[in-house]
Amino acid sequence: MLSLQFLADLVLLVHFCVAVFVVGALVVILAGNLAGWRWVNGWWFRLGHVCAIGFVVAESWLGVTCPLTTLESWLRTRAGGEPYARSFIAHWVQRMLFYEAPEWVFAAAYTLFGLLVLAAWYFFPPVATDVKRR
């Protein structure tokens, strides 16, 4: 049976992967368009990306804690630890995700990044992929 501590670490790892997707996808979209990679403008990839950053921006403007952060904290508490009690994995991954700054700094950064994603959407619009019909 999986321990709650392990599940909390797993949630933290998923959170990290989502953050890498949000940041990395914009880099891939820009670089891919400059390199002529057509797949970077695939509709579902681009829709997933704009929805992910849109969710983050909305959370920050509404002052809502990310559900992944809430779930991780709940799991750590249920495991008998303090919220954000760090295991080896959690310590290093968490240091990359959470920083000490006022909330408005994060809201501004997320909003600016969201505007960059929208600019990429405008300058390199997504295209619907061809679906072969039988």
N, C-alpha and C positions, 0 to 999 in steps of 0.2 A: 504494500500500500504506500502511496506517495505521501510524504510528510507535508504539512502545511507550510513549513519553512521552504521546502523545495518548490512548492507551488507558487509561493511569493516570489522566489527567485526567478521562476519561469515567467511570471507576469512581468517582472522587471525586464527580463530579456526581450519579451514581446514588445514592451514599451520602447525599448532601445531600438528594436528593428523598425518600428513605426517611425520613430524620429529619423533614422537613417534613410528610410524610404522618402519621407517628406523633403529632406534636404538633398539627398542624393538624386532623386528623380529630376529635380530642377536642373542640376548639373548635367545629368545625362540628356535631358531634353535640349538644353542649349548646345552642348558639345555634339550631340547626335545630329542636330539640324545643321551645324557647321560642317560636319563630316559627311552629310548626305544619308544618314541612316533613316530610312522611312519608318521603321517600327516605333521610333520614339514619339511619333504623332498618332499612334493608334488610339482610337476613341476610348476604349476601356481603361487603358493605362493612364491616359490624360485625365479622364473623368475620376478615376480613383485618386489621382494625385491632387486635383483641385478640391475634391471632397475632403480629403484628409487635412489639407491646410485650412480649408474653410471651417472644419470642425474645431481645429486648434484656435483659430482666430475668434470664432464665436465663443468658445469657452473663456478665453482671456477677457473679452469685452463684457461677458456676463458675470465674470467672477466665479465661474464654476470650476471645481477641481476635476481634473481628468478622471474618468471612470477607472482607468488602469491604475492610477495612483491610489484611488480609494480602495480598489480591490486588493492591491498589494498591501496596503496598510492594514486592512481588515484581516487578511490572511496572517500577517506577522503578529497581530494582536491575538488572534485565535490560537496561534502556535505557542503562545505564552511569552512572547517577546514584546518589546516596545515597537511601536510603528517605526519603520525604517531601521530596525535592528539589523546589522549587516553581517551576512555570511561573506565568505571569500568572494563569490560571484557577485553578490549584491553590492559589495563595497566598491568594486572597480567599475561596474556598469553604472551604478547610481551616481558616481562622481562625474560621469560624462553627461548625465541628464539633468541634474539639479544644481543650480548655482544660487549664490546669495545675492539678491538684488531686489529692489522694490517691485511690486507687482506691475506697476505701470511700465517699467522697463521691458518686461516680458510682453505685455500687451502691444507696446509700440514695435518691438522686434518682430512679433508674429504678424502684425498688421503689415509692416513693411515687406516681410517675406511673402505674405499673401498677395500683395500688390505686384511683386516681382513674378509670381506664378501667373497672375492674370495678364501681365505684360507678355509673358512667354506664350500664353494662350492666344493673345491677339497677334503677335508677330509670327508665331509658328502654330497656326490653328490645328487642332486635331482633325483627323480624317477617319471617316467610317471605313472599317475594313470590309473587303468584299466577302460576302457570305455566299458560298455556292449552294444553290438549291438543287434538290434532287427531283 
